[in-house]
Amino acid sequence: MSNPIIRIKTRNAIQTAPLGKLEGHIVAKALDDLNSGVGTVANRLANDPNGTEVIPTNIAGVSAKHLGNGLVDIAINDPSLIQSAISYHVEYDTNPNFTSSRYAFLGPSRNHTITLPNGIYYIKAYSQYQYGGSPSNGKVTGPIVVQGSASGTLLATQGSGTGNPGQSNQGHGTQIKRTS
């Protein structure tokens, strides 16, 4: 992500304005310093101070395998250039369309192990900048057959972030605030 620049529309007017003892060029320099500081913070958070979504490049892939006793090991392959504010998300569902998926938040880690009851599962993974915008497109692997584990069904999904129950590929959410 390049250095974002906040467009202060009145900078030139301030710089040349007769402000009495407070010279316009001093105020303009202060605004430049403020702009630089905001840009630095925005880069650390992988955010754009002008409100444009910052969406990471799609991950290269996801792998998963059943280790036994219901343990499923997951590895995300993401060789793309990323910023330190990256977060990874995993969804798992018995339906390859992820209509009732459940979530695991991995933070910056690209490996995770989950415990699942007997069944056939699909795994989807994606990345998202926590404060920057929508998630990247997900990559899917499966089916993963889990046998020799506890039997039963998982509770209904409640979703993730600002997403509603049953919504897939939400991560922290695709909107700032959930309205329903």
C-alpha positions in Angstrom: 0.0 0.0 0.0 1.4 3.4 -0.9 1.5 6.3 1.5 -2.0 7.7 1.7 -2.4 11.4 1.5 -5.2 13.3 3.1 -6.4 16.1 0.9 -6.7 19.2 2.9 -8.6 21.5 0.6 -7.8 24.7 2.4 -4.0 24.2 2.8 -3.1 26.8 0.1 -5.6 29.3 1.4 -4.1 28.9 4.9 -0.6 29.1 3.6 -1.1 32.5 1.9 -3.7 34.0 4.3 -2.8 37.0 6.4 -3.2 35.5 9.9 -1.7 38.3 11.9 1.2 37.0 14.1 0.5 33.4 13.0 2.1 33.1 9.6 0.2 31.0 7.1 3.3 29.0 6.1 3.6 27.8 9.8 0.0 26.6 9.9 0.6 24.9 6.5 3.7 23.1 7.8 1.7 22.0 10.9 -0.9 20.5 8.5 1.8 18.8 6.5 3.1 17.2 9.8 -0.4 16.2 10.8 -1.0 14.6 7.3 2.3 12.7 7.6 1.4 11.3 11.0 -2.1 10.3 9.9 -0.6 8.5 6.9 1.9 6.6 9.1 -0.8 5.4 11.4 -3.0 4.5 8.5 -0.2 2.4 7.0 0.3 0.6 10.3 -3.4 -0.3 10.5 -3.6 -1.1 6.8 -6.3 1.5 6.4 -6.9 4.4 4.1 -7.7 7.7 5.9 -9.9 8.8 3.0 -12.2 5.9 3.5 -11.3 3.6 0.6 -11.4 -0.1 1.4 -8.1 -1.8 1.7 -8.5 -5.5 0.7 -5.6 -7.9 0.8 -4.6 -10.0 -2.2 -6.3 -13.4 -2.3 -4.5 -16.1 -0.5 -2.9 -18.7 -2.7 -4.6 -21.7 -1.1 -5.7 -23.7 1.9 -4.9 -27.3 2.9 -6.5 -29.4 5.6 -6.3 -33.0 6.8 -7.9 -35.1 9.5 -5.3 -36.2 12.0 -7.6 -38.6 13.9 -9.9 -38.2 16.9 -11.7 -35.3 15.2 -8.5 -33.1 14.9 -8.3 -31.3 11.6 -5.1 -29.5 10.8 -5.3 -26.4 8.5 -2.6 -24.5 6.7 -3.0 -21.3 4.7 -0.6 -20.5 1.9 -0.2 -16.8 1.4 3.1 -15.7 -0.2 1.7 -12.3 -1.2 3.0 -9.0 0.1 1.0 -8.2 3.2 1.1 -5.7 6.0 1.5 -6.6 9.7 -2.2 -5.8 10.4 -3.3 -8.9 8.4 -5.8 -11.4 10.0 -6.7 -14.8 8.7 -10.1 -16.5 8.9 -11.3 -20.1 8.4 -14.8 -21.3 7.9 -15.9 -24.9 8.0 -19.2 -26.5 6.9 -20.7 -29.7 5.8 -22.1 -27.9 2.8 -19.6 -26.8 0.0 -21.7 -23.6 -0.5 -21.0 -22.6 3.2 -24.6 -21.9 4.0 -24.2 -22.7 7.7 -20.5 -22.2 8.1 -18.7 -21.8 11.4 -15.7 -19.6 11.9 -12.3 -19.7 13.5 -10.3 -16.5 13.8 -6.6 -17.1 13.3 -5.2 -13.6 13.8 -1.9 -13.4 12.0 -1.3 -17.1 12.1 -1.6 -19.2 9.0 -2.0 -22.5 10.8 -4.8 -23.8 13.0 -6.2 -27.1 14.4 -9.9 -27.5 15.0 -11.8 -30.4 16.5 -14.9 -31.6 14.6 -17.5 -34.3 15.1 -17.8 -37.2 12.6 -18.8 -35.9 9.2 -17.7 -34.6 5.8 -16.4 -31.0 5.9 -15.2 -28.3 3.5 -12.8 -25.7 4.7 -12.6 -22.1 3.4 -9.8 -19.6 4.3 -9.3 -15.9 3.5 -7.5 -12.8 4.8 -8.6 -9.4 5.9 -7.1 -6.3 7.3 -8.8 -5.8 10.6 -9.5 -2.1 10.2 -9.2 -1.8 6.4 -12.1 -3.3 4.6 -13.8 -6.4 3.3 -12.1 -9.8 3.3 -10.3 -11.2 0.3 -12.0 -13.9 -1.7 -11.8 -17.3 0.0 -10.1 -20.5 -1.2 -11.8 -23.8 -0.5 -10.5 -27.3 0.2 -12.4 -30.5 0.8 -14.1 -32.8 1.3 -12.3 -33.7 4.6 -13.7 -36.9 6.1 -13.7 -37.0 9.9 -14.2 -40.4 11.5 -13.5 -41.8 14.9 -14.6 -38.6 16.6 -17.5 -37.6 18.7 -20.8 -37.9 16.9 -23.6 -35.3 16.9 -24.4 -32.0 15.2 -22.9 -28.6 15.8 -25.1 -25.8 17.1 -26.4 -23.3 14.5 -23.9 -20.7 13.4 -24.2 -17.2 14.7 -21.9 -15.7 12.0 -18.8 -13.6 12.3 -18.0 -9.9 12.9 -20.8 -7.6 11.7 -22.1 -10.4 9.4 -25.5 -12.0 10.1 -26.0 -15.6 11.0 -25.6 -17.8 7.9 -23.5 -15.2 6.0 -20.2 -16.5 4.7 -16.9 -14.7 4.0 -17.5 -12.0 6.6 -14.4 -12.2 8.8 -14.5 -9.0 10.9 -17.4 -7.9 8.7 -18.0 -6.1 5.5 -19.7 -3.2 7.0 -18.7 -1.0 9.9 -21.8 -1.6 12.0 -24.4 -4.4 11.9 -27.8 -2.9 11.3 -30.1 -5.9 11.8 
